[in-house]
Amino acid sequence: MPKDINPIAPLLRGFLLTSWRRICRASESRSKLYLVMSGAADNQ
């Protein structure tokens, strides 16, 4: 691996990891909201 690419790789990896976590968290909260709403609809 060339030395000029070395400093960029960890930054890119960190960016990908944070964006992946953000996407996972967003989909998690969305599914929880969906479960809560469907549960409320079932209770009515």
N, CA, C and O atoms as a GROMACS GRO file, in nm:
protein
  176
    1MET      N    1   0.085  -0.120   0.000
    1MET     CA    2   0.000   0.000   0.000
    1MET      C    3   0.089   0.125   0.000
    1MET      O    4   0.177   0.138   0.085
    2PRO      N    5   0.068   0.216  -0.093
    2PRO     CA    6   0.151   0.338  -0.097
    2PRO      C    7   0.131   0.423   0.027
    2PRO      O    8   0.024   0.424   0.088
    3LYS      N    9   0.237   0.496   0.064
    3LYS     CA   10   0.230   0.574   0.187
    3LYS      C   11   0.133   0.691   0.176
    3LYS      O   12   0.076   0.732   0.277
    4ASP      N   13   0.113   0.746   0.057
    4ASP     CA   14   0.024   0.861   0.045
    4ASP      C   15  -0.123   0.821   0.065
    4ASP      O   16  -0.205   0.904   0.103
    5ILE      N   17  -0.157   0.694   0.040
    5ILE     CA   18  -0.295   0.648   0.060
    5ILE      C   19  -0.318   0.609   0.207
    5ILE      O   20  -0.431   0.610   0.255
    6ASN      N   21  -0.210   0.575   0.277
    6ASN     CA   22  -0.222   0.528   0.415
    6ASN      C   23  -0.304   0.618   0.507
    6ASN      O   24  -0.391   0.566   0.577
    7PRO      N   25  -0.280   0.750   0.512
    7PRO     CA   26  -0.359   0.833   0.604
    7PRO      C   27  -0.506   0.842   0.567
    7PRO      O   28  -0.590   0.868   0.652
    8ILE      N   29  -0.537   0.820   0.439
    8ILE     CA   30  -0.675   0.834   0.393
    8ILE      C   31  -0.758   0.711   0.429
    8ILE      O   32  -0.877   0.723   0.458
    9ALA      N   33  -0.697   0.594   0.427
    9ALA     CA   34  -0.771   0.470   0.450
    9ALA      C   35  -0.843   0.466   0.585
    9ALA      O   36  -0.961   0.433   0.588
   10PRO      N   37  -0.775   0.498   0.697
   10PRO     CA   38  -0.847   0.494   0.825
   10PRO      C   39  -0.962   0.593   0.832
   10PRO      O   40  -1.066   0.564   0.890
   11LEU      N   41  -0.944   0.711   0.772
   11LEU     CA   42  -1.050   0.811   0.770
   11LEU      C   43  -1.170   0.758   0.693
   11LEU      O   44  -1.285   0.772   0.737
   12LEU      N   45  -1.143   0.698   0.578
   12LEU     CA   46  -1.250   0.644   0.496
   12LEU      C   47  -1.322   0.532   0.569
   12LEU      O   48  -1.444   0.523   0.567
   13ARG      N   49  -1.242   0.445   0.634
   13ARG     CA   50  -1.302   0.333   0.708
   13ARG      C   51  -1.389   0.386   0.822
   13ARG      O   52  -1.499   0.336   0.845
   14GLY      N   53  -1.339   0.488   0.894
   14GLY     CA   54  -1.416   0.545   1.004
   14GLY      C   55  -1.545   0.609   0.954
   14GLY      O   56  -1.650   0.595   1.016
   15PHE      N   57  -1.536   0.678   0.840
   15PHE     CA   58  -1.655   0.741   0.783
   15PHE      C   59  -1.759   0.636   0.745
   15PHE      O   60  -1.878   0.653   0.771
   16LEU      N   61  -1.713   0.528   0.683
   16LEU     CA   62  -1.805   0.422   0.642
   16LEU      C   63  -1.870   0.357   0.764
   16LEU      O   64  -1.990   0.329   0.764
   17LEU      N   65  -1.790   0.335   0.869
   17LEU     CA   66  -1.844   0.272   0.990
   17LEU      C   67  -1.948   0.361   1.056
   17LEU      O   68  -2.053   0.312   1.098
   18THR      N   69  -1.919   0.492   1.066
   18THR     CA   70  -2.014   0.582   1.132
   18THR      C   71  -2.143   0.593   1.050
   18THR      O   72  -2.252   0.594   1.107
   19SER      N   73  -2.131   0.602   0.918
   19SER     CA   74  -2.250   0.612   0.836
   19SER      C   75  -2.330   0.483   0.842
   19SER      O   76  -2.453   0.486   0.844
   20TRP      N   77  -2.260   0.367   0.847
   20TRP     CA   78  -2.328   0.237   0.857
   20TRP      C   79  -2.404   0.228   0.989
   20TRP      O   80  -2.517   0.181   0.994
   21ARG      N   81  -2.338   0.274   1.099
   21ARG     CA   82  -2.404   0.271   1.230
   21ARG      C   83  -2.526   0.363   1.230
   21ARG      O   84  -2.630   0.330   1.286
   22ARG      N   85  -2.510   0.479   1.165
   22ARG     CA   86  -2.622   0.574   1.161
   22ARG      C   87  -2.740   0.513   1.086
   22ARG      O   88  -2.854   0.526   1.129
   23ILE      N   89  -2.712   0.444   0.974
   23ILE     CA   90  -2.818   0.381   0.896
   23ILE      C   91  -2.885   0.271   0.978
   23ILE      O   92  -3.008   0.259   0.978
   24CYS      N   93  -2.803   0.192   1.049
   24CYS     CA   94  -2.860   0.084   1.132
   24CYS      C   95  -2.948   0.142   1.240
   24CYS      O   96  -3.058   0.091   1.266
   25ARG      N   97  -2.902   0.250   1.305
   25ARG     CA   98  -2.978   0.310   1.414
   25ARG      C   99  -3.110   0.366   1.360
   25ARG      O  100  -3.214   0.352   1.424
   26ALA      N  101  -3.105   0.430   1.242
   26ALA     CA  102  -3.225   0.489   1.184
   26ALA      C  103  -3.327   0.380   1.150
   26ALA      O  104  -3.446   0.395   1.179
   27SER      N  105  -3.282   0.270   1.090
   27SER     CA  106  -3.372   0.162   1.054
   27SER      C  107  -3.426   0.095   1.180
   27SER      O  108  -3.541   0.050   1.183
   28GLU      N  109  -3.343   0.088   1.286
   28GLU     CA  110  -3.387   0.029   1.412
   28GLU      C  111  -3.501   0.110   1.472
   28GLU      O  112  -3.605   0.055   1.508
   29SER      N  113  -3.481   0.244   1.481
   29SER     CA  114  -3.584   0.329   1.540
   29SER      C  115  -3.710   0.327   1.452
   29SER      O  116  -3.821   0.334   1.504
   30ARG      N  117  -3.691   0.318   1.320
   30ARG     CA  118  -3.806   0.315   1.230
   30ARG      C  119  -3.887   0.187   1.253
   30ARG      O  120  -4.010   0.191   1.255
   31SER      N  121  -3.817   0.073   1.270
   31SER     CA  122  -3.888  -0.052   1.291
   31SER      C  123  -3.958  -0.052   1.427
   31SER      O  124  -4.067  -0.106   1.441
   32LYS      N  125  -3.892   0.010   1.529
   32LYS     CA  126  -3.955   0.020   1.661
   32LYS      C  127  -4.082   0.105   1.651
   32LYS      O  128  -4.186   0.069   1.707
   33LEU      N  129  -4.072   0.217   1.580
   33LEU     CA  130  -4.188   0.305   1.563
   33LEU      C  131  -4.300   0.229   1.492
   33LEU      O  132  -4.417   0.242   1.529
   34TYR      N  133  -4.265   0.152   1.390
   34TYR     CA  134  -4.364   0.073   1.316
   34TYR      C  135  -4.431  -0.029   1.408
   34TYR      O  136  -4.552  -0.048   1.404
   35LEU      N  137  -4.348  -0.096   1.493
   35LEU     CA  138  -4.404  -0.195   1.586
   35LEU      C  139  -4.500  -0.127   1.683
   35LEU      O  140  -4.609  -0.179   1.710
   36VAL      N  141  -4.460  -0.010   1.736
   36VAL     CA  142  -4.545   0.062   1.831
   36VAL      C  143  -4.676   0.102   1.764
   36VAL      O  144  -4.783   0.087   1.823
   37MET      N  145  -4.667   0.154   1.642
   37MET     CA  146  -4.788   0.199   1.572
   37MET      C  147  -4.878   0.082   1.538
   37MET      O  148  -5.000   0.093   1.550
   38SER      N  149  -4.820  -0.030   1.494
   38SER     CA  150  -4.903  -0.146   1.461
   38SER      C  151  -4.966  -0.203   1.588
   38SER      O  152  -5.079  -0.250   1.585
   39GLY      N  153  -4.891  -0.197   1.701
   39GLY     CA  154  -4.946  -0.244   1.828
   39GLY      C  155  -5.062  -0.156   1.872
   39GLY      O  156  -5.163  -0.206   1.921
   40ALA      N  157  -5.047  -0.024   1.853
   40ALA     CA  158  -5.154   0.068   1.891
   40ALA      C  159  -5.276   0.044   1.801
   40ALA      O  160  -5.390   0.052   1.848
   41ALA      N  161  -5.254   0.016   1.674
   41ALA     CA  162  -5.364  -0.010   1.582
   41ALA      C  163  -5.435  -0.140   1.622
   41ALA      O  164  -5.557  -0.150   1.610
   42ASP      N  165  -5.358  -0.239   1.668
   42ASP     CA  166  -5.419  -0.365   1.711
   42ASP      C  167  -5.503  -0.346   1.836
   42ASP      O  168  -5.606  -0.411   1.853
   43ASN      N  169  -5.459  -0.256   1.925
   43ASN     CA  170  -5.529  -0.236   2.052
   43ASN      C  171  -5.662  -0.163   2.034
   43ASN      O  172  -5.755  -0.182   2.113
   44GLN      N  173  -5.672  -0.081   1.931
   44GLN     CA  174  -5.796  -0.004   1.912
   44GLN      C  175  -5.911  -0.092   1.866
   44GLN      O  176  -6.022  -0.042   1.845
   0.00000   0.00000   0.00000
